[in-house]
Amino acid sequence: MHTTNYYATFIEVSPDCPVSAAEIPELKNGSKTVAFLQYELFINNPYVYTSDDVIFSVYAQQNHIATAILTAEREFFFSQGQACLRSSPLVKRYGWGVHSNEDGRVAIYALGSKDYQVFYDDAALKPNSFGTRTSADKRGKSKNLLVFPRTSAKIRVQLGFSAGLALKAWKPRS
């Protein structure tokens, strides 16, 4: 089963995002958009859900999936790779950064806020010119840091757990 979960990660606002301060997504023709649904989940439940939970919940709501088949549908949904939160409209269009804690639980931070700046400036999440760096966690063990230099949304990751295994195999397109 594939996953979109990250651990100890901050996804910065996309460099080509059209806003200089975060915006709250609006309804479109009276309907909740992907951005609006994700925003509701994040704002009302910081560090409660994983990336997988958020992405599948939005998919299930938009496709009106019956509660009785949610578990089976989730397994089928993640049997194939899914886009992670780097491609979220919150990151690409609305100016929100996404932080995943050590347990993989996620929260969003507004571009221009003090909290966003704290994650942006966090030396433990800063890459060097090679895109990787080693830092020590609370237990003194070193962790590799990785940045995806060719993505529109810069991501800073401390590799570990299942996300780290998937990310180690990532190679940029030529």
C-alpha positions as CSV (number, residue, x, y, z in Angstrom):
1,M,0.0,0.0,0.0
2,H,1.3,3.4,-0.9
3,T,1.4,6.4,1.4
4,T,1.6,10.2,1.2
5,N,2.6,10.6,4.8
6,Y,5.7,12.5,5.9
7,Y,7.4,12.7,9.2
8,A,9.2,15.7,10.7
9,T,8.6,17.6,7.5
10,F,7.7,21.2,6.4
11,I,6.3,21.8,2.9
12,E,6.9,25.4,2.0
13,V,4.5,27.5,-0.1
14,S,5.2,27.0,-3.7
15,P,7.6,29.6,-5.1
16,D,5.1,30.4,-7.9
17,C,2.2,30.8,-5.6
18,P,0.3,34.0,-6.6
19,V,-0.3,35.3,-3.1
20,S,2.2,37.0,-0.7
21,A,0.0,36.2,2.4
22,A,-2.2,33.2,3.0
23,E,-5.8,33.3,1.8
24,I,-8.8,31.2,3.0
25,P,-10.2,29.2,0.1
26,E,-13.8,30.1,-0.8
27,L,-16.7,28.0,-2.0
28,K,-17.0,27.8,-5.8
29,N,-20.6,28.1,-7.1
30,G,-21.8,27.1,-3.6
31,S,-19.7,23.9,-3.5
32,K,-16.8,23.0,-1.4
33,T,-13.6,22.8,-3.4
34,V,-10.6,20.5,-2.7
35,A,-8.8,23.5,-1.1
36,F,-11.8,24.4,1.0
37,L,-12.3,20.8,2.3
38,Q,-8.6,20.5,3.1
39,Y,-8.6,23.8,4.8
40,E,-11.5,22.8,7.0
41,L,-9.9,19.6,8.1
42,F,-6.5,21.3,8.9
43,I,-7.9,24.4,10.7
44,N,-10.4,22.4,12.8
45,N,-8.1,19.5,13.6
46,P,-4.4,20.5,13.7
47,Y,-2.1,17.5,14.2
48,V,-5.0,15.1,14.4
49,Y,-4.9,13.6,10.9
50,T,-2.1,12.3,8.7
51,S,-1.7,13.4,5.1
52,D,-3.3,10.1,4.0
53,D,-6.3,10.8,6.2
54,V,-6.8,14.3,4.7
55,I,-6.3,13.3,1.1
56,F,-8.6,10.3,1.3
57,S,-11.2,12.2,3.3
58,V,-11.4,14.9,0.6
59,Y,-11.6,12.2,-2.1
60,A,-14.4,10.4,-0.2
61,Q,-16.4,13.5,0.3
62,Q,-16.1,14.6,-3.3
63,N,-17.1,11.2,-4.6
64,H,-19.9,10.6,-2.1
65,I,-18.4,7.3,-0.9
66,A,-20.7,5.4,1.4
67,T,-19.6,5.0,5.0
68,A,-20.0,1.2,4.8
69,I,-17.3,0.8,2.1
70,L,-14.8,3.5,3.3
71,T,-12.2,1.0,4.5
72,A,-12.2,-1.1,1.3
73,E,-12.3,2.1,-0.8
74,R,-9.3,3.5,1.1
75,E,-7.3,0.4,0.6
76,F,-8.1,0.5,-3.1
77,F,-7.3,4.3,-3.3
78,F,-3.9,3.8,-1.8
79,S,-3.1,0.6,-3.8
80,Q,-1.9,3.1,-6.4
81,G,0.4,6.1,-5.8
82,Q,-1.4,9.4,-4.9
83,A,-0.2,13.0,-5.1
84,C,1.0,14.2,-1.8
85,L,0.3,17.5,-0.1
86,R,3.1,19.2,-2.1
87,S,0.4,19.4,-4.9
88,S,-2.3,20.7,-2.6
89,P,-4.0,23.9,-3.8
90,L,-3.3,25.2,-0.3
91,V,0.4,25.1,-1.0
92,K,0.3,26.0,-4.7
93,R,-2.4,28.7,-4.8
94,Y,-3.5,29.9,-1.3
95,G,-0.2,30.4,0.6
96,W,-0.3,27.7,3.3
97,G,2.7,25.7,4.4
98,V,2.2,22.1,5.7
99,H,4.0,20.7,8.8
100,S,4.1,17.0,9.6
101,N,5.2,16.2,13.1
102,E,7.3,13.1,14.2
103,D,4.1,11.0,14.2
104,G,3.0,12.1,10.7
105,R,0.2,14.3,11.9
106,V,-0.3,17.4,9.9
107,A,-1.2,21.1,10.4
108,I,-1.1,24.2,8.2
109,Y,0.6,27.5,8.7
110,A,-0.1,30.8,6.9
111,L,2.5,32.4,4.8
112,G,3.6,35.6,6.5
113,S,2.8,34.3,10.0
114,K,5.3,33.9,12.8
115,D,4.7,30.2,13.0
116,Y,5.3,29.8,9.3
117,Q,8.6,31.7,9.6
118,V,9.7,29.5,12.6
119,F,9.4,26.4,10.4
120,Y,11.0,28.1,7.4
121,D,14.0,29.2,9.5
122,D,14.4,25.9,11.4
123,A,18.0,25.0,10.9
124,A,17.2,21.3,11.3
125,L,15.0,21.5,8.2
126,K,17.4,23.6,6.1
127,P,19.3,21.8,3.3
128,N,22.8,22.6,2.2
129,S,23.8,23.3,-1.4
130,F,23.8,19.5,-2.2
131,G,20.1,19.2,-1.0
132,T,21.0,16.9,1.9
133,R,22.3,17.4,5.3
134,T,22.6,15.5,8.6
135,S,21.2,16.7,11.9
136,A,20.8,15.0,15.2
137,D,17.3,14.3,16.7
138,K,16.5,14.4,20.4
139,R,18.0,11.0,21.0
140,G,21.3,12.0,19.3
141,K,20.8,9.9,16.3
142,S,21.6,11.5,13.0
143,K,18.9,11.9,10.3
144,N,19.3,12.7,6.7
145,L,17.6,15.8,5.3
146,L,16.4,15.9,1.7
147,V,15.1,18.6,-0.5
148,F,13.3,18.1,-3.9
149,P,15.0,20.9,-5.9
150,R,12.9,20.3,-9.0
151,T,9.4,20.5,-7.5
152,S,7.4,23.7,-7.5
153,A,6.8,23.3,-3.7
154,K,10.1,23.0,-1.8
155,I,10.0,20.3,0.8
156,R,12.3,19.7,3.7
157,V,12.3,16.3,5.0
158,Q,14.0,14.4,7.8
159,L,14.1,10.9,6.4
160,G,12.7,8.2,8.6
161,F,10.0,5.6,8.9
162,S,8.1,4.6,5.8
163,A,8.3,8.0,4.2
164,G,12.1,7.9,4.3
165,L,12.2,4.6,2.6
166,A,10.1,5.8,-0.3
167,L,12.0,9.1,-0.5
168,K,15.4,7.5,-0.7
169,A,14.5,6.0,-4.1
170,W,13.4,9.4,-5.5
171,K,15.4,10.7,-8.5
172,P,14.8,13.9,-10.4
173,R,13.7,13.8,-14.0
174,S,16.5,14.5,-16.5
